[in-house]
Amino acid sequence: MDQLTSQWVEATKTAINSLQGKYKVNRGMLLTEGDLECHFFSELLQQSCLFGFYPSKDNKFHHRGLNGFDLKTTYVHSQVTWFKPDQKSGFEVDITICDPLKLEVVNIELFEEYTSKGFAYDGECVAIEVKFIRDMQKASQYGHEDYLKLRDKLIPAKLENIRTEKYKISTSDNIAFIAIIGCKNKEIFETARFYLGKHLSDETKPCPENLFVCIFYQDRIIWDKEVLKRDYLAKAEEPKNNTNVK
């Protein structure tokens, strides 16, 4: 993986590990998915490689921006649209990390034939989906929902757009994807990680190398896909009368 993209992935791991540590001490800090996304966004902005404001791509052509201000932006953004192949609308991703110097925020020349939210980007990036599970009844579905979205929809769409040269800078080596699943308690965590491990163990649809997963609750966090797969296989092999998971 590209060095810059790898650095952002490591920063993401540091940010969520820090958040999980705070969640362990302050066990009521995450009540909703919005709480998780907001606290996580804040943690990302505190990482040294993502901190601060930087000139956007527009600054290369305009030394001063609107009303005399510099056209500066950040590395971290929420609800960024990632294009579907051959469509003007796309997937909305919870959080995207990108290089400010490659981000057009005023004079949009990239993808000008497509609808947009008023900015455009091509380059190294990390797409992050965030989920917080509060309801035990939803743990068996929500634990792997974002993982499947990234594996089956977003990644193939991005690679197809790279193949057809919609993107000029993005490559299969400088993009990464992360599914983060927060759980309200241990019971939800155990169920969600079982089903996440089940899908990670699907040999007919192997997990791409640039797709990372993280699942946590107050007392534990797991980043290692092999651990999730091993735990699932061990649980699945138990006699049915010794497990609550069908």
C-alpha positions in Angstrom: 0.0 0.0 0.0 1.1 3.6 -0.7 3.1 5.1 2.1 0.7 8.1 2.6 -2.4 5.9 2.6 -0.7 3.5 5.1 0.1 6.5 7.4 -3.6 7.5 7.4 -4.7 3.9 8.2 -2.3 3.8 11.1 -3.6 7.2 12.3 -7.2 5.8 12.1 -6.1 2.9 14.3 -4.5 5.2 16.8 -7.7 7.4 16.9 -10.1 4.5 17.4 -7.9 2.9 20.0 -7.8 6.1 21.9 -11.5 6.5 21.7 -12.1 2.9 22.9 -9.8 3.6 25.9 -11.9 6.6 26.8 -15.1 4.6 26.4 -13.7 2.0 28.9 -13.4 4.7 31.5 -16.5 6.8 30.6 -18.9 4.0 29.8 -21.8 6.2 28.9 -20.0 8.5 26.4 -21.3 6.6 23.4 -25.1 6.5 23.3 -25.8 6.8 19.6 -24.1 6.2 16.3 -23.8 10.0 16.0 -21.9 10.1 19.3 -19.4 7.5 17.9 -18.9 9.4 14.6 -18.5 12.7 16.3 -16.0 11.5 18.9 -14.1 9.5 16.3 -14.0 12.5 14.0 -12.5 14.6 16.8 -9.9 11.9 17.5 -8.9 11.8 13.9 -8.3 15.6 13.8 -5.9 15.3 16.8 -3.6 12.9 14.9 -0.4 14.6 14.0 -0.6 13.7 10.3 -4.2 14.9 10.0 -4.1 17.9 12.3 -4.6 21.5 11.0 -5.7 23.3 7.9 -3.9 23.2 4.6 -4.1 24.8 1.1 -6.5 23.1 -1.3 -5.8 22.4 -4.9 -7.4 25.7 -5.8 -4.5 27.6 -4.1 -2.2 26.5 -6.9 -4.2 28.7 -9.2 -5.5 31.4 -6.9 -3.2 32.7 -4.2 -6.2 34.2 -2.4 -9.6 32.7 -2.2 -13.1 33.9 -1.8 -13.4 37.3 -0.1 -9.6 37.4 0.2 -9.2 34.3 2.3 -7.0 31.3 1.6 -8.8 28.3 0.3 -7.6 26.0 3.0 -9.3 22.7 4.1 -8.7 19.7 6.2 -7.7 16.0 5.7 -10.9 14.7 7.2 -14.4 15.1 5.9 -17.8 13.5 6.4 -20.5 12.3 4.0 -18.3 12.5 0.9 -19.8 11.0 -2.2 -17.9 8.2 -3.9 -19.0 7.6 -7.5 -20.8 4.5 -8.7 -19.8 3.3 -12.2 -21.6 5.1 -15.0 -23.9 7.0 -12.6 -23.9 10.6 -11.5 -25.0 9.8 -8.0 -22.9 7.7 -5.7 -22.3 6.2 -2.3 -22.1 8.4 0.7 -19.3 7.4 3.0 -19.3 8.3 6.7 -15.8 9.7 6.9 -13.1 10.2 4.2 -9.5 11.0 4.6 -7.9 12.8 1.6 -5.0 15.0 0.7 -6.0 18.7 0.8 -3.6 19.6 -2.0 -5.7 17.4 -4.4 -9.1 18.6 -3.3 -10.9 21.1 -5.5 -13.3 23.2 -3.4 -14.1 26.2 -5.7 -13.0 25.7 -9.3 -14.2 22.2 -9.9 -12.5 20.8 -13.0 -12.5 17.1 -12.0 -15.7 15.2 -12.9 -17.4 18.5 -14.0 -20.0 16.5 -15.9 -21.2 14.8 -12.7 -23.3 16.2 -9.9 -21.4 16.9 -6.8 -21.6 18.5 -3.4 -19.5 21.4 -4.5 -16.0 19.8 -4.4 -14.1 17.1 -6.2 -11.2 14.8 -5.4 -8.8 12.4 -7.0 -5.9 10.9 -5.1 -4.8 8.9 -2.1 -7.8 8.3 0.3 -9.3 6.2 3.1 -13.0 5.5 3.2 -14.4 4.8 6.7 -17.8 3.4 7.6 -18.9 3.8 11.2 -21.6 1.7 13.0 -22.8 1.7 16.6 -24.9 -1.2 17.7 -27.3 -0.6 20.7 -29.9 -3.3 20.1 -29.1 -7.0 20.6 -31.7 -7.9 18.0 -29.7 -6.0 15.4 -26.3 -7.3 16.3 -26.5 -10.3 14.0 -27.0 -7.9 11.0 -25.3 -4.6 11.8 -22.0 -6.2 12.7 -21.1 -6.9 9.1 -23.4 -4.5 7.2 -20.7 -1.9 6.5 -18.1 -4.6 5.8 -20.3 -6.0 3.0 -21.0 -2.5 1.7 -17.3 -1.8 1.3 -16.4 -5.3 0.0 -19.2 -5.8 -2.4 -20.2 -2.3 -3.6 -17.8 0.5 -2.8 -14.5 -1.2 -3.6 -15.6 -2.7 -6.9 -17.1 0.6 -7.9 -13.9 2.5 -7.1 -11.7 -0.1 -8.9 -14.0 0.0 -12.0 -13.7 3.8 -12.1 -10.0 3.5 -11.8 -9.9 0.9 -14.6 -12.0 3.2 -16.9 -9.7 6.1 -16.1 -12.4 8.3 -14.5 -9.7 8.8 -11.8 -6.2 9.8 -13.0 -4.3 9.7 -9.6 -6.2 7.1 -7.6 -4.9 3.6 -7.9 -5.6 0.2 -6.3 -2.4 0.8 -4.2 -3.3 4.2 -2.7 -6.9 3.6 -1.5 -8.0 1.9 1.7 -11.3 1.1 3.4 -12.2 0.6 7.0 -15.3 -0.7 8.7 -15.6 0.4 12.4 -18.2 -1.3 14.6 -18.8 0.0 18.1 -21.0 -2.1 20.5 -23.0 -1.0 23.6 -22.0 -4.0 25.7 -20.3 -7.4 25.7 -23.3 -9.4 24.7 -23.8 -7.3 21.6 -20.1 -7.4 20.9 -19.9 -11.2 21.0 -22.8 -11.6 18.6 -21.7 -9.0 16.2 -18.1 -10.3 16.0 -19.4 -13.8 15.4 -21.2 -12.7 12.2 -18.4 -10.4 11.2 -16.0 -13.4 11.5 -18.4 -15.5 9.5 -18.3 -13.2 6.5 -14.6 -12.7 6.8 -14.2 -16.5 6.6 -16.2 -16.7 3.4 -13.5 -18.1 1.0 -15.7 -17.5 -2.0 -15.4 -13.7 -1.4 -12.1 -13.1 0.3 -11.5 -9.8 2.1 -9.4 -7.4 0.1 -6.0 -6.6 1.6 -6.8 -2.9 1.7 -10.1 -3.5 3.6 -9.7 -3.3 7.4 -12.2 -4.0 10.2 -12.4 -2.9 13.8 -15.0 -4.0 16.4 -15.0 -2.9 20.0 -16.9 -2.4 23.2 -15.8 -0.9 26.5 -13.4 -3.7 27.5 -12.0 -5.0 24.2 -11.1 -3.9 20.7 -10.1 -6.2 17.8 -8.4 -5.2 14.6 -6.9 -8.5 13.6 -9.1 -10.2 10.9 -7.4 -13.5 11.5 -8.5 -13.4 15.2 -12.1 -12.7 14.1 -12.0 -15.6 11.6 -10.4 -18.0 14.1 -12.9 -17.1 16.9 -15.8 -17.6 14.5 -14.6 -21.0 13.3 -14.0 -22.1 16.9 -17.5 -21.0 17.9 -19.2 -22.5 14.8 -17.7 -25.9 15.6 -19.2 -26.0 19.1 -22.3 -28.2 19.5 -25.5 -26.3 18.9 -26.6 -26.9 22.4 -23.6 -25.1 23.7 -24.0 -21.9 21.7 -26.7 -19.2 21.5 -25.7 -18.4 17.9 -27.4 -20.4 15.1 
